[in-house]
Amino acid sequence: MPKMKTKSGAKKRFKITSSGKVKAGQAGKRHGMIKRTNDQIRKLRGTTVLKDCDAKRIKKSFMPNG
């Protein structure tokens, strides 16, 4: 059986840490910044660790080699 490929879209969006958790960029910063407070925008910088239920789905479906 051939090797399973990682989805190329997932490759760009998620990173698996050494402990097996899944890191992703913060959501909610694409448009509509005028509505958000500066405090909200500041908190959305960088990356976040996904919840276990979401991480399990990402690792199983999109990143089988991760």
PyMOL Python script that loads the backbone (N, CA, C, O; Angstrom):
from pymol import cmd

cmd.read_pdbstr("""\
ATOM      1  N   MET A   1       0.841  -1.181   0.000  1.00  0.00           N
ATOM      2  CA  MET A   1       0.000   0.000   0.000  1.00  0.00           C
ATOM      3  C   MET A   1       0.888   1.247   0.000  1.00  0.00           C
ATOM      4  O   MET A   1       1.867   1.296   0.745  1.00  0.00           O
ATOM      5  N   PRO A   2       0.563   2.270  -0.831  1.00  0.00           N
ATOM      6  CA  PRO A   2       1.415   3.461  -0.884  1.00  0.00           C
ATOM      7  C   PRO A   2       1.288   4.308   0.380  1.00  0.00           C
ATOM      8  O   PRO A   2       0.341   4.174   1.155  1.00  0.00           O
ATOM      9  N   LYS A   3       2.269   5.179   0.559  1.00  0.00           N
ATOM     10  CA  LYS A   3       2.247   6.079   1.710  1.00  0.00           C
ATOM     11  C   LYS A   3       1.083   7.050   1.586  1.00  0.00           C
ATOM     12  O   LYS A   3       0.694   7.424   0.479  1.00  0.00           O
ATOM     13  N   MET A   4       0.532   7.455   2.716  1.00  0.00           N
ATOM     14  CA  MET A   4      -0.548   8.443   2.711  1.00  0.00           C
ATOM     15  C   MET A   4       0.071   9.832   2.631  1.00  0.00           C
ATOM     16  O   MET A   4       1.049  10.129   3.318  1.00  0.00           O
ATOM     17  N   LYS A   5      -0.506  10.672   1.791  1.00  0.00           N
ATOM     18  CA  LYS A   5       0.017  12.028   1.645  1.00  0.00           C
ATOM     19  C   LYS A   5      -0.694  12.973   2.600  1.00  0.00           C
ATOM     20  O   LYS A   5      -1.877  12.808   2.897  1.00  0.00           O
ATOM     21  N   THR A   6       0.049  13.966   3.075  1.00  0.00           N
ATOM     22  CA  THR A   6      -0.522  15.032   3.885  1.00  0.00           C
ATOM     23  C   THR A   6      -1.250  15.994   2.953  1.00  0.00           C
ATOM     24  O   THR A   6      -0.745  16.303   1.873  1.00  0.00           O
ATOM     25  N   LYS A   7      -2.427  16.474   3.351  1.00  0.00           N
ATOM     26  CA  LYS A   7      -3.155  17.451   2.541  1.00  0.00           C
ATOM     27  C   LYS A   7      -2.328  18.733   2.479  1.00  0.00           C
ATOM     28  O   LYS A   7      -1.877  19.231   3.510  1.00  0.00           O
ATOM     29  N   SER A   8      -2.130  19.266   1.283  1.00  0.00           N
ATOM     30  CA  SER A   8      -1.241  20.416   1.142  1.00  0.00           C
ATOM     31  C   SER A   8      -1.807  21.675   1.803  1.00  0.00           C
ATOM     32  O   SER A   8      -1.048  22.552   2.214  1.00  0.00           O
ATOM     33  N   GLY A   9      -3.134  21.767   1.907  1.00  0.00           N
ATOM     34  CA  GLY A   9      -3.739  22.907   2.594  1.00  0.00           C
ATOM     35  C   GLY A   9      -3.484  22.845   4.092  1.00  0.00           C
ATOM     36  O   GLY A   9      -3.256  23.873   4.731  1.00  0.00           O
ATOM     37  N   ALA A  10      -3.521  21.643   4.651  1.00  0.00           N
ATOM     38  CA  ALA A  10      -3.283  21.451   6.085  1.00  0.00           C
ATOM     39  C   ALA A  10      -1.822  21.703   6.433  1.00  0.00           C
ATOM     40  O   ALA A  10      -1.509  22.202   7.514  1.00  0.00           O
ATOM     41  N   LYS A  11      -0.940  21.358   5.518  1.00  0.00           N
ATOM     42  CA  LYS A  11       0.494  21.570   5.688  1.00  0.00           C
ATOM     43  C   LYS A  11       0.816  23.031   5.973  1.00  0.00           C
ATOM     44  O   LYS A  11       1.691  23.357   6.775  1.00  0.00           O
ATOM     45  N   LYS A  12       0.071  23.903   5.281  1.00  0.00           N
ATOM     46  CA  LYS A  12       0.315  25.341   5.390  1.00  0.00           C
ATOM     47  C   LYS A  12      -0.345  25.954   6.622  1.00  0.00           C
ATOM     48  O   LYS A  12       0.084  27.004   7.099  1.00  0.00           O
ATOM     49  N   ARG A  13      -1.389  25.299   7.140  1.00  0.00           N
ATOM     50  CA  ARG A  13      -2.183  25.909   8.207  1.00  0.00           C
ATOM     51  C   ARG A  13      -1.904  25.382   9.604  1.00  0.00           C
ATOM     52  O   ARG A  13      -2.127  26.087  10.588  1.00  0.00           O
ATOM     53  N   PHE A  14      -1.420  24.157   9.701  1.00  0.00           N
ATOM     54  CA  PHE A  14      -1.238  23.533  11.013  1.00  0.00           C
ATOM     55  C   PHE A  14       0.185  23.052  11.200  1.00  0.00           C
ATOM     56  O   PHE A  14       0.890  22.743  10.239  1.00  0.00           O
ATOM     57  N   LYS A  15       0.601  22.994  12.482  1.00  0.00           N
ATOM     58  CA  LYS A  15       1.916  22.466  12.816  1.00  0.00           C
ATOM     59  C   LYS A  15       1.736  21.579  14.036  1.00  0.00           C
ATOM     60  O   LYS A  15       1.018  21.938  14.970  1.00  0.00           O
ATOM     61  N   ILE A  16       2.378  20.436  14.031  1.00  0.00           N
ATOM     62  CA  ILE A  16       2.269  19.530  15.165  1.00  0.00           C
ATOM     63  C   ILE A  16       3.481  19.715  16.058  1.00  0.00           C
ATOM     64  O   ILE A  16       4.620  19.650  15.596  1.00  0.00           O
ATOM     65  N   THR A  17       3.228  19.947  17.344  1.00  0.00           N
ATOM     66  CA  THR A  17       4.312  20.176  18.296  1.00  0.00           C
ATOM     67  C   THR A  17       4.967  18.851  18.661  1.00  0.00           C
ATOM     68  O   THR A  17       4.472  17.783  18.300  1.00  0.00           O
ATOM     69  N   SER A  18       6.080  18.927  19.375  1.00  0.00           N
ATOM     70  CA  SER A  18       6.796  17.702  19.750  1.00  0.00           C
ATOM     71  C   SER A  18       5.981  16.832  20.705  1.00  0.00           C
ATOM     72  O   SER A  18       6.174  15.618  20.752  1.00  0.00           O
ATOM     73  N   SER A  19       5.073  17.443  21.466  1.00  0.00           N
ATOM     74  CA  SER A  19       4.238  16.663  22.376  1.00  0.00           C
ATOM     75  C   SER A  19       2.978  16.131  21.692  1.00  0.00           C
ATOM     76  O   SER A  19       2.178  15.432  22.314  1.00  0.00           O
ATOM     77  N   GLY A  20       2.802  16.465  20.394  1.00  0.00           N
ATOM     78  CA  GLY A  20       1.671  15.923  19.638  1.00  0.00           C
ATOM     79  C   GLY A  20       0.460  16.825  19.565  1.00  0.00           C
ATOM     80  O   GLY A  20      -0.567  16.429  19.013  1.00  0.00           O
ATOM     81  N   LYS A  21       0.553  18.035  20.111  1.00  0.00           N
ATOM     82  CA  LYS A  21      -0.569  18.970  20.021  1.00  0.00           C
ATOM     83  C   LYS A  21      -0.522  19.661  18.667  1.00  0.00           C
ATOM     84  O   LYS A  21       0.516  19.676  18.006  1.00  0.00           O
ATOM     85  N   VAL A  22      -1.655  20.237  18.255  1.00  0.00           N
ATOM     86  CA  VAL A  22      -1.738  20.895  16.956  1.00  0.00           C
ATOM     87  C   VAL A  22      -1.833  22.399  17.154  1.00  0.00           C
ATOM     88  O   VAL A  22      -2.715  22.891  17.857  1.00  0.00           O
ATOM     89  N   LYS A  23      -0.902  23.132  16.517  1.00  0.00           N
ATOM     90  CA  LYS A  23      -0.904  24.590  16.571  1.00  0.00           C
ATOM     91  C   LYS A  23      -1.518  25.137  15.298  1.00  0.00           C
ATOM     92  O   LYS A  23      -1.311  24.585  14.217  1.00  0.00           O
ATOM     93  N   ALA A  24      -2.282  26.231  15.419  1.00  0.00           N
ATOM     94  CA  ALA A  24      -2.890  26.865  14.252  1.00  0.00           C
ATOM     95  C   ALA A  24      -2.937  28.366  14.476  1.00  0.00           C
ATOM     96  O   ALA A  24      -2.847  28.838  15.609  1.00  0.00           O
ATOM     97  N   GLY A  25      -3.079  29.110  13.391  1.00  0.00           N
ATOM     98  CA  GLY A  25      -3.206  30.559  13.493  1.00  0.00           C
ATOM     99  C   GLY A  25      -4.537  30.938  14.119  1.00  0.00           C
ATOM    100  O   GLY A  25      -5.513  30.192  14.039  1.00  0.00           O
ATOM    101  N   GLN A  26      -4.562  32.100  14.740  1.00  0.00           N
ATOM    102  CA  GLN A  26      -5.787  32.569  15.372  1.00  0.00           C
ATOM    103  C   GLN A  26      -6.830  32.912  14.317  1.00  0.00           C
ATOM    104  O   GLN A  26      -6.497  33.460  13.266  1.00  0.00           O
ATOM    105  N   ALA A  27      -8.072  32.596  14.590  1.00  0.00           N
ATOM    106  CA  ALA A  27      -9.163  32.921  13.668  1.00  0.00           C
ATOM    107  C   ALA A  27      -9.685  34.325  13.957  1.00  0.00           C
ATOM    108  O   ALA A  27      -9.502  34.851  15.055  1.00  0.00           O
ATOM    109  N   GLY A  28     -10.330  34.919  12.973  1.00  0.00           N
ATOM    110  CA  GLY A  28     -11.010  36.198  13.190  1.00  0.00           C
ATOM    111  C   GLY A  28     -10.184  37.425  12.883  1.00  0.00           C
ATOM    112  O   GLY A  28     -10.452  38.492  13.437  1.00  0.00           O
ATOM    113  N   LYS A  29      -9.173  37.312  12.006  1.00  0.00           N
ATOM    114  CA  LYS A  29      -8.364  38.481  11.677  1.00  0.00           C
ATOM    115  C   LYS A  29      -8.279  38.747  10.183  1.00  0.00           C
ATOM    116  O   LYS A  29      -7.355  39.425   9.735  1.00  0.00           O
ATOM    117  N   ARG A  30      -9.221  38.229   9.400  1.00  0.00           N
ATOM    118  CA  ARG A  30      -9.153  38.413   7.951  1.00  0.00           C
ATOM    119  C   ARG A  30      -9.752  39.754   7.502  1.00  0.00           C
ATOM    120  O   ARG A  30      -9.200  40.430   6.634  1.00  0.00           O
ATOM    121  N   HIS A  31     -10.867  40.120   8.095  1.00  0.00           N
ATOM    122  CA  HIS A  31     -11.513  41.379   7.702  1.00  0.00           C
ATOM    123  C   HIS A  31     -12.365  41.860   8.861  1.00  0.00           C
ATOM    124  O   HIS A  31     -12.530  41.144   9.848  1.00  0.00           O
ATOM    125  N   GLY A  32     -12.916  43.078   8.752  1.00  0.00           N
ATOM    126  CA  GLY A  32     -13.778  43.612   9.798  1.00  0.00           C
ATOM    127  C   GLY A  32     -13.025  44.089  11.025  1.00  0.00           C
ATOM    128  O   GLY A  32     -13.549  44.034  12.137  1.00  0.00           O
ATOM    129  N   MET A  33     -11.787  44.562  10.832  1.00  0.00           N
ATOM    130  CA  MET A  33     -10.985  45.008  11.969  1.00  0.00           C
ATOM    131  C   MET A  33     -11.558  46.264  12.619  1.00  0.00           C
ATOM    132  O   MET A  33     -11.316  46.523  13.798  1.00  0.00           O
ATOM    133  N   ILE A  34     -12.312  47.035  11.855  1.00  0.00           N
ATOM    134  CA  ILE A  34     -12.856  48.292  12.379  1.00  0.00           C
ATOM    135  C   ILE A  34     -13.843  48.016  13.516  1.00  0.00           C
ATOM    136  O   ILE A  34     -14.012  48.846  14.409  1.00  0.00           O
ATOM    137  N   LYS A  35     -14.492  46.851  13.480  1.00  0.00           N
ATOM    138  CA  LYS A  35     -15.475  46.502  14.513  1.00  0.00           C
ATOM    139  C   LYS A  35     -14.815  46.055  15.802  1.00  0.00           C
ATOM    140  O   LYS A  35     -15.392  46.194  16.880  1.00  0.00           O
ATOM    141  N   ARG A  36     -13.610  45.520  15.698  1.00  0.00           N
ATOM    142  CA  ARG A  36     -12.946  44.938  16.864  1.00  0.00           C
ATOM    143  C   ARG A  36     -12.162  45.997  17.631  1.00  0.00           C
ATOM    144  O   ARG A  36     -11.666  46.969  17.060  1.00  0.00           O
ATOM    145  N   THR A  37     -12.067  45.784  18.916  1.00  0.00           N
ATOM    146  CA  THR A  37     -11.270  46.704  19.726  1.00  0.00           C
ATOM    147  C   THR A  37      -9.790  46.372  19.530  1.00  0.00           C
ATOM    148  O   THR A  37      -9.440  45.277  19.090  1.00  0.00           O
ATOM    149  N   ASN A  38      -8.937  47.329  19.862  1.00  0.00           N
ATOM    150  CA  ASN A  38      -7.493  47.097  19.749  1.00  0.00           C
ATOM    151  C   ASN A  38      -7.053  45.959  20.656  1.00  0.00           C
ATOM    152  O   ASN A  38      -6.105  45.234  20.356  1.00  0.00           O
ATOM    153  N   ASP A  39      -7.755  45.819  21.762  1.00  0.00           N
ATOM    154  CA  ASP A  39      -7.469  44.744  22.714  1.00  0.00           C
ATOM    155  C   ASP A  39      -7.714  43.372  22.070  1.00  0.00           C
ATOM    156  O   ASP A  39      -6.902  42.457  22.207  1.00  0.00           O
ATOM    157  N   GLN A  40      -8.837  43.247  21.372  1.00  0.00           N
ATOM    158  CA  GLN A  40      -9.172  41.984  20.704  1.00  0.00           C
ATOM    159  C   GLN A  40      -8.142  41.656  19.626  1.00  0.00           C
ATOM    160  O   GLN A  40      -7.684  40.519  19.520  1.00  0.00           O
ATOM    161  N   ILE A  41      -7.784  42.656  18.834  1.00  0.00           N
ATOM    162  CA  ILE A  41      -6.829  42.450  17.746  1.00  0.00           C
ATOM    163  C   ILE A  41      -5.479  42.008  18.313  1.00  0.00           C
ATOM    164  O   ILE A  41      -4.828  41.131  17.745  1.00  0.00           O
ATOM    165  N   ARG A  42      -5.065  42.592  19.400  1.00  0.00           N
ATOM    166  CA  ARG A  42      -3.785  42.263  20.031  1.00  0.00           C
ATOM    167  C   ARG A  42      -3.782  40.820  20.543  1.00  0.00           C
ATOM    168  O   ARG A  42      -2.776  40.117  20.446  1.00  0.00           O
ATOM    169  N   LYS A  43      -4.921  40.391  21.087  1.00  0.00           N
ATOM    170  CA  LYS A  43      -5.010  39.026  21.628  1.00  0.00           C
ATOM    171  C   LYS A  43      -5.024  37.963  20.529  1.00  0.00           C
ATOM    172  O   LYS A  43      -4.696  36.804  20.782  1.00  0.00           O
ATOM    173  N   LEU A  44      -5.403  38.355  19.315  1.00  0.00           N
ATOM    174  CA  LEU A  44      -5.491  37.401  18.212  1.00  0.00           C
ATOM    175  C   LEU A  44      -4.173  37.211  17.466  1.00  0.00           C
ATOM    176  O   LEU A  44      -4.136  36.501  16.460  1.00  0.00           O
ATOM    177  N   ARG A  45      -3.098  37.826  17.935  1.00  0.00           N
ATOM    178  CA  ARG A  45      -1.796  37.648  17.276  1.00  0.00           C
ATOM    179  C   ARG A  45      -1.274  36.234  17.495  1.00  0.00           C
ATOM    180  O   ARG A  45      -1.658  35.553  18.445  1.00  0.00           O
ATOM    181  N   GLY A  46      -0.397  35.812  16.603  1.00  0.00           N
ATOM    182  CA  GLY A  46       0.312  34.560  16.803  1.00  0.00           C
ATOM    183  C   GLY A  46      -0.539  33.326  16.586  1.00  0.00           C
ATOM    184  O   GLY A  46      -1.501  33.343  15.817  1.00  0.00           O
ATOM    185  N   THR A  47      -0.175  32.252  17.273  1.00  0.00           N
ATOM    186  CA  THR A  47      -0.845  30.965  17.093  1.00  0.00           C
ATOM    187  C   THR A  47      -1.511  30.524  18.386  1.00  0.00           C
ATOM    188  O   THR A  47      -1.298  31.108  19.449  1.00  0.00           O
ATOM    189  N   THR A  48      -2.320  29.482  18.271  1.00  0.00           N
ATOM    190  CA  THR A  48      -2.986  28.908  19.428  1.00  0.00           C
ATOM    191  C   THR A  48      -2.960  27.386  19.304  1.00  0.00           C
ATOM    192  O   THR A  48      -2.812  26.848  18.207  1.00  0.00           O
ATOM    193  N   VAL A  49      -3.102  26.704  20.421  1.00  0.00           N
ATOM    194  CA  VAL A  49      -3.162  25.238  20.414  1.00  0.00           C
ATOM    195  C   VAL A  49      -4.625  24.844  20.308  1.00  0.00           C
ATOM    196  O   VAL A  49      -5.465  25.342  21.058  1.00  0.00           O
ATOM    197  N   LEU A  50      -4.930  23.948  19.373  1.00  0.00           N
ATOM    198  CA  LEU A  50      -6.311  23.516  19.166  1.00  0.00           C
ATOM    199  C   LEU A  50      -6.775  22.596  20.289  1.00  0.00           C
ATOM    200  O   LEU A  50      -5.966  21.952  20.958  1.00  0.00           O
ATOM    201  N   LYS A  51      -8.078  22.546  20.484  1.00  0.00           N
ATOM    202  CA  LYS A  51      -8.674  21.629  21.462  1.00  0.00           C
ATOM    203  C   LYS A  51      -8.452  20.195  20.997  1.00  0.00           C
ATOM    204  O   LYS A  51      -8.211  19.945  19.815  1.00  0.00           O
ATOM    205  N   ASP A  52      -8.534  19.261  21.932  1.00  0.00           N
ATOM    206  CA  ASP A  52      -8.258  17.854  21.630  1.00  0.00           C
ATOM    207  C   ASP A  52      -9.183  17.278  20.559  1.00  0.00           C
ATOM    208  O   ASP A  52      -8.745  16.518  19.696  1.00  0.00           O
ATOM    209  N   CYS A  53     -10.476  17.648  20.621  1.00  0.00           N
ATOM    210  CA  CYS A  53     -11.427  17.093  19.655  1.00  0.00           C
ATOM    211  C   CYS A  53     -11.105  17.554  18.233  1.00  0.00           C
ATOM    212  O   CYS A  53     -11.221  16.774  17.288  1.00  0.00           O
ATOM    213  N   ASP A  54     -10.702  18.811  18.078  1.00  0.00           N
ATOM    214  CA  ASP A  54     -10.342  19.324  16.756  1.00  0.00           C
ATOM    215  C   ASP A  54      -9.000  18.765  16.301  1.00  0.00           C
ATOM    216  O   ASP A  54      -8.825  18.418  15.133  1.00  0.00           O
ATOM    217  N   ALA A  55      -8.064  18.681  17.228  1.00  0.00           N
ATOM    218  CA  ALA A  55      -6.715  18.204  16.907  1.00  0.00           C
ATOM    219  C   ALA A  55      -6.756  16.758  16.424  1.00  0.00           C
ATOM    220  O   ALA A  55      -6.037  16.383  15.498  1.00  0.00           O
ATOM    221  N   LYS A  56      -7.592  15.959  17.052  1.00  0.00           N
ATOM    222  CA  LYS A  56      -7.705  14.552  16.677  1.00  0.00           C
ATOM    223  C   LYS A  56      -8.181  14.417  15.230  1.00  0.00           C
ATOM    224  O   LYS A  56      -7.671  13.592  14.473  1.00  0.00           O
ATOM    225  N   ARG A  57      -9.154  15.230  14.862  1.00  0.00           N
ATOM    226  CA  ARG A  57      -9.700  15.199  13.511  1.00  0.00           C
ATOM    227  C   ARG A  57      -8.661  15.663  12.476  1.00  0.00           C
ATOM    228  O   ARG A  57      -8.551  15.081  11.396  1.00  0.00           O
ATOM    229  N   ILE A  58      -7.916  16.695  12.810  1.00  0.00           N
ATOM    230  CA  ILE A  58      -6.880  17.219  11.904  1.00  0.00           C
ATOM    231  C   ILE A  58      -5.802  16.172  11.684  1.00  0.00           C
ATOM    232  O   ILE A  58      -5.410  15.912  10.546  1.00  0.00           O
ATOM    233  N   LYS A  59      -5.324  15.571  12.762  1.00  0.00           N
ATOM    234  CA  LYS A  59      -4.243  14.594  12.664  1.00  0.00           C
ATOM    235  C   LYS A  59      -4.653  13.335  11.910  1.00  0.00           C
ATOM    236  O   LYS A  59      -3.859  12.763  11.163  1.00  0.00           O
ATOM    237  N   LYS A  60      -5.883  12.912  12.106  1.00  0.00           N
ATOM    238  CA  LYS A  60      -6.364  11.683  11.461  1.00  0.00           C
ATOM    239  C   LYS A  60      -6.659  11.885   9.977  1.00  0.00           C
ATOM    240  O   LYS A  60      -6.258  11.072   9.145  1.00  0.00           O
ATOM    241  N   SER A  61      -7.361  12.969   9.647  1.00  0.00           N
ATOM    242  CA  SER A  61      -7.817  13.161   8.278  1.00  0.00           C
ATOM    243  C   SER A  61      -6.808  13.839   7.368  1.00  0.00           C
ATOM    244  O   SER A  61      -6.631  13.438   6.217  1.00  0.00           O
ATOM    245  N   PHE A  62      -6.144  14.875   7.888  1.00  0.00           N
ATOM    246  CA  PHE A  62      -5.352  15.733   7.017  1.00  0.00           C
ATOM    247  C   PHE A  62      -3.846  15.558   7.147  1.00  0.00           C
ATOM    248  O   PHE A  62      -3.107  15.823   6.199  1.00  0.00           O
ATOM    249  N   MET A  63      -3.382  15.110   8.324  1.00  0.00           N
ATOM    250  CA  MET A  63      -1.954  14.992   8.539  1.00  0.00           C
ATOM    251  C   MET A  63      -1.608  13.601   9.080  1.00  0.00           C
ATOM    252  O   MET A  63      -1.197  13.478  10.234  1.00  0.00           O
ATOM    253  N   PRO A  64      -1.765  12.564   8.271  1.00  0.00           N
ATOM    254  CA  PRO A  64      -1.545  11.202   8.782  1.00  0.00           C
ATOM    255  C   PRO A  64      -0.101  10.917   9.150  1.00  0.00           C
ATOM    256  O   PRO A  64       0.162  10.018   9.949  1.00  0.00           O
ATOM    257  N   ASN A  65       0.855  11.673   8.578  1.00  0.00           N
ATOM    258  CA  ASN A  65       2.268  11.437   8.876  1.00  0.00           C
ATOM    259  C   ASN A  65       2.765  12.323  10.003  1.00  0.00           C
ATOM    260  O   ASN A  65       3.937  12.246  10.374  1.00  0.00           O
ATOM    261  N   GLY A  66       1.889  13.172  10.562  1.00  0.00           N
ATOM    262  CA  GLY A  66       2.322  14.154  11.547  1.00  0.00           C
ATOM    263  C   GLY A  66       2.487  13.621  12.929  1.00  0.00           C
ATOM    264  O   GLY A  66       2.849  14.366  13.839  1.00  0.00           O
TER     265      GLY A  66
END
""", "prot")
cmd.dss("prot")
cmd.show_as("cartoon", "prot")
cmd.util.cbc("prot")
cmd.orient("prot")
